[in-house]
């Protein structure tokens, strides 16, 4: 059984970033994340044997830890070894790794990401727990800083900016984990194609066209997609289109015709039918409930302040 160690002094400042509430598809990859300015005393760990789990109202499961240090110093104990964690360093802890990390100097300024143990990151199990210097450490920290800044902003371009920053963050995570070196050329080409599809949802993609892009038969592409993404090509396209539609409904004033066109449906009626089938509500009703929930949260937060 895991033994949790959690000792955080009130002087520590932590800003949490919940990707479930941000535009984009990062929530399927990132379970939770945050930025921390640690001082006085800070110690977190999981020791013993078991499975690392994250439990909150939205999800539970195995997670990989990715920590980027911006300034100050911490230290981490892995097995019988202890490592200093300095600025410009990355800490990688694959799911199931016992660890203990804590403040070492006067302060420690860093960001952290808990990554789902999903198909995209299954290769992480082949990596060893490690502490290493990387140019991506500062890049991750700066991108997280910008996401934190813009999620509290009021610019008319706020949602679009956050969406692009989230895309950049996901790419930087892949770079940091050296994903390109872990995937075969076929897998790299497949994920590159999926990223292109995500950016061009307005096009009428078909399984035949996608298979042709990969220079393989439709059955072969079907099996590859199921293996890499955990769902069939049609389900993946539908899921991606509707997920982006939810973003447009929640964060823009686009009407249903505009949204249908943007996410690749021929007309608003077809889009509304598909949306209601998956979400149990019409797009208009779903948008209204999201606005009401947002306003309720604003009132609750105002009362707490």
LINGIKA-V59669 format. One record per residue. N is the residue number from 0. RES is the residue in one small letter. SS is DSSP state (helix for helix, strand for strand, loop for the rest). OMEGA is omega as a letter, one per 20 degrees, with the letter a starting at -180 (999 if undefined). Layout:
n=N res=RES ss=SS omega=OMEGA
n=N res=RES ss=SS omega=OMEGA
This chain:
n=0 res=x ss=loop omega=r
n=1 res=x ss=strand omega=r
n=2 res=x ss=strand omega=a
n=3 res=x ss=strand omega=r
n=4 res=x ss=strand omega=a
n=5 res=x ss=strand omega=a
n=6 res=x ss=strand omega=a
n=7 res=x ss=strand omega=r
n=8 res=x ss=loop omega=r
n=9 res=x ss=loop omega=r
n=10 res=x ss=loop omega=a
n=11 res=x ss=loop omega=a
n=12 res=x ss=strand omega=r
n=13 res=x ss=strand omega=r
n=14 res=x ss=strand omega=a
n=15 res=x ss=strand omega=r
n=16 res=x ss=strand omega=a
n=17 res=x ss=loop omega=a
n=18 res=x ss=helix omega=r
n=19 res=x ss=helix omega=a
n=20 res=x ss=helix omega=r
n=21 res=x ss=loop omega=r
n=22 res=x ss=loop omega=a
n=23 res=x ss=loop omega=a
n=24 res=x ss=loop omega=a
n=25 res=x ss=helix omega=a
n=26 res=x ss=helix omega=r
n=27 res=x ss=helix omega=a
n=28 res=x ss=loop omega=a
n=29 res=x ss=strand omega=a
n=30 res=x ss=strand omega=a
n=31 res=x ss=strand omega=a
n=32 res=x ss=strand omega=r
n=33 res=x ss=strand omega=r
n=34 res=x ss=strand omega=a
n=35 res=x ss=strand omega=r
n=36 res=x ss=strand omega=a
n=37 res=x ss=strand omega=r
n=38 res=x ss=strand omega=r
n=39 res=x ss=loop omega=r
n=40 res=x ss=loop omega=r
n=41 res=x ss=strand omega=a
n=42 res=x ss=strand omega=r
n=43 res=x ss=strand omega=r
n=44 res=x ss=strand omega=r
n=45 res=x ss=strand omega=a
n=46 res=x ss=strand omega=a
n=47 res=x ss=strand omega=r
n=48 res=x ss=loop omega=r
n=49 res=x ss=loop omega=a
n=50 res=x ss=loop omega=r
n=51 res=x ss=loop omega=a
n=52 res=x ss=loop omega=r
n=53 res=x ss=strand omega=a
n=54 res=x ss=strand omega=r
n=55 res=x ss=loop omega=a
n=56 res=x ss=loop omega=a
n=57 res=x ss=loop omega=a
n=58 res=x ss=loop omega=r
n=59 res=x ss=strand omega=r
n=60 res=x ss=strand omega=r
n=61 res=x ss=loop omega=r
n=62 res=x ss=strand omega=r
n=63 res=x ss=strand omega=r
n=64 res=x ss=strand omega=r
n=65 res=x ss=strand omega=a
n=66 res=x ss=strand omega=r
n=67 res=x ss=strand omega=a
n=68 res=x ss=strand omega=a
n=69 res=x ss=strand omega=a
n=70 res=x ss=strand omega=a
n=71 res=x ss=strand omega=a
n=72 res=x ss=strand omega=r
n=73 res=x ss=strand omega=r
n=74 res=x ss=strand omega=a
n=75 res=x ss=strand omega=r
n=76 res=x ss=strand omega=r
n=77 res=x ss=strand omega=a
n=78 res=x ss=loop omega=r
n=79 res=x ss=loop omega=a
n=80 res=x ss=strand omega=r
n=81 res=x ss=strand omega=a
n=82 res=x ss=strand omega=r
n=83 res=x ss=strand omega=r
n=84 res=x ss=strand omega=a
n=85 res=x ss=strand omega=r
n=86 res=x ss=loop omega=a
n=87 res=x ss=loop omega=a
n=88 res=x ss=strand omega=r
n=89 res=x ss=strand omega=r
n=90 res=x ss=strand omega=r
n=91 res=x ss=strand omega=r
n=92 res=x ss=strand omega=r
n=93 res=x ss=loop omega=a
n=94 res=x ss=loop omega=r
n=95 res=x ss=loop omega=a
n=96 res=x ss=loop omega=r
n=97 res=x ss=loop omega=a
n=98 res=x ss=strand omega=r
n=99 res=x ss=strand omega=r
n=100 res=x ss=strand omega=a
n=101 res=x ss=strand omega=r
n=102 res=x ss=strand omega=r
n=103 res=x ss=strand omega=r
n=104 res=x ss=strand omega=a
n=105 res=x ss=strand omega=r
n=106 res=x ss=strand omega=r
n=107 res=x ss=strand omega=a
n=108 res=x ss=strand omega=a
n=109 res=x ss=strand omega=r
n=110 res=x ss=strand omega=a
n=111 res=x ss=strand omega=r
n=112 res=x ss=strand omega=r
n=113 res=x ss=strand omega=a
n=114 res=x ss=strand omega=r
n=115 res=x ss=strand omega=r
n=116 res=x ss=loop omega=a
n=117 res=x ss=loop omega=a
n=118 res=x ss=helix omega=a
n=119 res=x ss=helix omega=a
n=120 res=x ss=helix omega=a
n=121 res=x ss=helix omega=r
n=122 res=x ss=helix omega=a
n=123 res=x ss=helix omega=r
n=124 res=x ss=helix omega=a
n=125 res=x ss=helix omega=a
n=126 res=x ss=loop omega=r
n=127 res=x ss=loop omega=r
n=128 res=x ss=loop omega=a
n=129 res=x ss=strand omega=r
n=130 res=x ss=strand omega=a
n=131 res=x ss=strand omega=r
n=132 res=x ss=strand omega=a
n=133 res=x ss=loop omega=r
n=134 res=x ss=loop omega=a
n=135 res=x ss=helix omega=r
n=136 res=x ss=helix omega=a
n=137 res=x ss=helix omega=r
n=138 res=x ss=helix omega=r
n=139 res=x ss=helix omega=a
n=140 res=x ss=helix omega=a
n=141 res=x ss=helix omega=r
n=142 res=x ss=helix omega=r
n=143 res=x ss=helix omega=r
n=144 res=x ss=helix omega=r
n=145 res=x ss=helix omega=r
n=146 res=x ss=helix omega=r
n=147 res=x ss=helix omega=a
n=148 res=x ss=helix omega=a
n=149 res=x ss=helix omega=r
n=150 res=x ss=helix omega=r
n=151 res=x ss=loop omega=a
n=152 res=x ss=loop omega=a
n=153 res=x ss=loop omega=r
n=154 res=x ss=loop omega=r
n=155 res=x ss=loop omega=r
n=156 res=x ss=loop omega=a
n=157 res=x ss=helix omega=a
n=158 res=x ss=helix omega=r
n=159 res=x ss=helix omega=r
n=160 res=x ss=helix omega=a
n=161 res=x ss=helix omega=r
n=162 res=x ss=helix omega=a
n=163 res=x ss=helix omega=r
n=164 res=x ss=helix omega=r
n=165 res=x ss=helix omega=r
n=166 res=x ss=helix omega=r
n=167 res=x ss=helix omega=a
n=168 res=x ss=helix omega=r
n=169 res=x ss=helix omega=r
n=170 res=x ss=helix omega=a
n=171 res=x ss=helix omega=r
n=172 res=x ss=helix omega=r
n=173 res=x ss=helix omega=r
n=174 res=x ss=helix omega=a
n=175 res=x ss=helix omega=r
n=176 res=x ss=loop omega=a
n=177 res=x ss=loop omega=a
n=178 res=x ss=helix omega=a
n=179 res=x ss=helix omega=a
n=180 res=x ss=helix omega=a
n=181 res=x ss=helix omega=a
n=182 res=x ss=loop omega=r
n=183 res=x ss=loop omega=r
n=184 res=x ss=helix omega=r
n=185 res=x ss=helix omega=r
n=186 res=x ss=helix omega=r
n=187 res=x ss=helix omega=r
n=188 res=x ss=helix omega=r
n=189 res=x ss=helix omega=a
n=190 res=x ss=helix omega=r
n=191 res=x ss=helix omega=r
n=192 res=x ss=helix omega=a
n=193 res=x ss=helix omega=r
n=194 res=x ss=helix omega=r
n=195 res=x ss=helix omega=r
n=196 res=x ss=helix omega=a
n=197 res=x ss=helix omega=a
n=198 res=x ss=helix omega=a
n=199 res=x ss=loop omega=a
n=200 res=x ss=loop omega=a
n=201 res=x ss=loop omega=r
n=202 res=x ss=loop omega=a
n=203 res=x ss=loop omega=a
n=204 res=x ss=loop omega=r
n=205 res=x ss=loop omega=r
n=206 res=x ss=helix omega=r
n=207 res=x ss=helix omega=a
n=208 res=x ss=helix omega=a
n=209 res=x ss=helix omega=r
n=210 res=x ss=helix omega=r
n=211 res=x ss=helix omega=r
n=212 res=x ss=helix omega=a
n=213 res=x ss=loop omega=a
n=214 res=x ss=loop omega=r
n=215 res=x ss=loop omega=r
n=216 res=x ss=loop omega=r
n=217 res=x ss=helix omega=r
n=218 res=x ss=helix omega=r
n=219 res=x ss=helix omega=r
n=220 res=x ss=helix omega=r
n=221 res=x ss=helix omega=a
n=222 res=x ss=helix omega=r
n=223 res=x ss=helix omega=r
n=224 res=x ss=helix omega=r
n=225 res=x ss=helix omega=a
n=226 res=x ss=helix omega=a
n=227 res=x ss=helix omega=a
n=228 res=x ss=helix omega=r
n=229 res=x ss=loop omega=r
n=230 res=x ss=loop omega=a
n=231 res=x ss=loop omega=r
n=232 res=x ss=helix omega=a
n=233 res=x ss=helix omega=r
n=234 res=x ss=helix omega=r
n=235 res=x ss=helix omega=r
n=236 res=x ss=helix omega=a
n=237 res=x ss=helix omega=r
n=238 res=x ss=helix omega=a
n=239 res=x ss=helix omega=r
n=240 res=x ss=helix omega=a
n=241 res=x ss=helix omega=r
n=242 res=x ss=helix omega=r
n=243 res=x ss=helix omega=r
n=244 res=x ss=helix omega=r
n=245 res=x ss=helix omega=r
n=246 res=x ss=helix omega=a
n=247 res=x ss=helix omega=r
n=248 res=x ss=helix omega=a
n=249 res=x ss=helix omega=a
n=250 res=x ss=helix omega=r
n=251 res=x ss=loop omega=r
n=252 res=x ss=loop omega=r
n=253 res=x ss=loop omega=r
n=254 res=x ss=loop omega=a
n=255 res=x ss=helix omega=r
n=256 res=x ss=helix omega=a
n=257 res=x ss=helix omega=r
n=258 res=x ss=helix omega=r
n=259 res=x ss=helix omega=a
n=260 res=x ss=helix omega=a
n=261 res=x ss=helix omega=a
n=262 res=x ss=loop omega=r
n=263 res=x ss=loop omega=r
n=264 res=x ss=loop omega=a
n=265 res=x ss=loop omega=a
n=266 res=x ss=loop omega=a
n=267 res=x ss=helix omega=a
n=268 res=x ss=helix omega=r
n=269 res=x ss=helix omega=r
n=270 res=x ss=helix omega=a
n=271 res=x ss=helix omega=r
n=272 res=x ss=helix omega=r
n=273 res=x ss=helix omega=a
n=274 res=x ss=helix omega=a
n=275 res=x ss=helix omega=r
n=276 res=x ss=helix omega=a
n=277 res=x ss=helix omega=a
n=278 res=x ss=helix omega=r
n=279 res=x ss=loop omega=r
n=280 res=x ss=loop omega=r
n=281 res=x ss=loop omega=r
n=282 res=x ss=helix omega=r
n=283 res=x ss=helix omega=r
n=284 res=x ss=helix omega=r
n=285 res=x ss=helix omega=r
n=286 res=x ss=helix omega=a
n=287 res=x ss=helix omega=r
n=288 res=x ss=helix omega=r
n=289 res=x ss=helix omega=r
n=290 res=x ss=helix omega=r
n=291 res=x ss=helix omega=r
n=292 res=x ss=helix omega=r
n=293 res=x ss=helix omega=r
n=294 res=x ss=helix omega=r
n=295 res=x ss=helix omega=r
n=296 res=x ss=helix omega=r
n=297 res=x ss=helix omega=r
n=298 res=x ss=helix omega=r
n=299 res=x ss=helix omega=r
n=300 res=x ss=helix omega=r
n=301 res=x ss=helix omega=r
n=302 res=x ss=helix omega=r
n=303 res=x ss=helix omega=r
n=304 res=x ss=loop omega=999
